[in-house]
Amino acid sequence: MTHLRHISVFVDEPDPGHYHWVLHESTEDASVWIDIAESEQSFTSWTEAFEAGTVALYRLVPDEVLGPRAAGEDEGADPVG
């Protein structure tokens, strides 16, 4: 099975009172994170933005039991050959 992706949700406030959720993912270098998605609309509270970001994260997950998995070779598969 492929490994879990390290994705976080955080809220940014680019202008006072305008909150946006951002999905952030860790790279192979654990000190480097990249933005993978962000809200187009702003929210009037941190809570609303965070909840909407959590919903966006759930949408990335095809199987809620397994969580967000990295694309690529299935590490648990039998060897070929």
Secondary structure as a PSIPRED ss2 file (coil, helix, strand):
# PSIPRED VFORMAT (PSIPRED V4.0)

   1 M C   1.000  0.000  0.000
   2 T C   1.000  0.000  0.000
   3 H C   1.000  0.000  0.000
   4 L E   0.000  0.000  1.000
   5 R C   1.000  0.000  0.000
   6 H C   1.000  0.000  0.000
   7 I E   0.000  0.000  1.000
   8 S E   0.000  0.000  1.000
   9 V E   0.000  0.000  1.000
  10 F E   0.000  0.000  1.000
  11 V E   0.000  0.000  1.000
  12 D E   0.000  0.000  1.000
  13 E E   0.000  0.000  1.000
  14 P E   0.000  0.000  1.000
  15 D E   0.000  0.000  1.000
  16 P C   1.000  0.000  0.000
  17 G C   1.000  0.000  0.000
  18 H E   0.000  0.000  1.000
  19 Y E   0.000  0.000  1.000
  20 H E   0.000  0.000  1.000
  21 W E   0.000  0.000  1.000
  22 V E   0.000  0.000  1.000
  23 L E   0.000  0.000  1.000
  24 H E   0.000  0.000  1.000
  25 E E   0.000  0.000  1.000
  26 S E   0.000  0.000  1.000
  27 T C   1.000  0.000  0.000
  28 E C   1.000  0.000  0.000
  29 D C   1.000  0.000  0.000
  30 A C   1.000  0.000  0.000
  31 S C   1.000  0.000  0.000
  32 V C   1.000  0.000  0.000
  33 W E   0.000  0.000  1.000
  34 I E   0.000  0.000  1.000
  35 D E   0.000  0.000  1.000
  36 I E   0.000  0.000  1.000
  37 A E   0.000  0.000  1.000
  38 E E   0.000  0.000  1.000
  39 S C   1.000  0.000  0.000
  40 E C   1.000  0.000  0.000
  41 Q C   1.000  0.000  0.000
  42 S C   1.000  0.000  0.000
  43 F E   0.000  0.000  1.000
  44 T C   1.000  0.000  0.000
  45 S C   1.000  0.000  0.000
  46 W H   0.000  1.000  0.000
  47 T H   0.000  1.000  0.000
  48 E H   0.000  1.000  0.000
  49 A H   0.000  1.000  0.000
  50 F H   0.000  1.000  0.000
  51 E H   0.000  1.000  0.000
  52 A H   0.000  1.000  0.000
  53 G H   0.000  1.000  0.000
  54 T H   0.000  1.000  0.000
  55 V H   0.000  1.000  0.000
  56 A H   0.000  1.000  0.000
  57 L H   0.000  1.000  0.000
  58 Y H   0.000  1.000  0.000
  59 R H   0.000  1.000  0.000
  60 L C   1.000  0.000  0.000
  61 V C   1.000  0.000  0.000
  62 P C   1.000  0.000  0.000
  63 D C   1.000  0.000  0.000
  64 E C   1.000  0.000  0.000
  65 V C   1.000  0.000  0.000
  66 L C   1.000  0.000  0.000
  67 G C   1.000  0.000  0.000
  68 P C   1.000  0.000  0.000
  69 R E   0.000  0.000  1.000
  70 A C   1.000  0.000  0.000
  71 A C   1.000  0.000  0.000
  72 G C   1.000  0.000  0.000
  73 E C   1.000  0.000  0.000
  74 D C   1.000  0.000  0.000
  75 E C   1.000  0.000  0.000
  76 G C   1.000  0.000  0.000
  77 A C   1.000  0.000  0.000
  78 D C   1.000  0.000  0.000
  79 P C   1.000  0.000  0.000
  80 V C   1.000  0.000  0.000
  81 G C   1.000  0.000  0.000
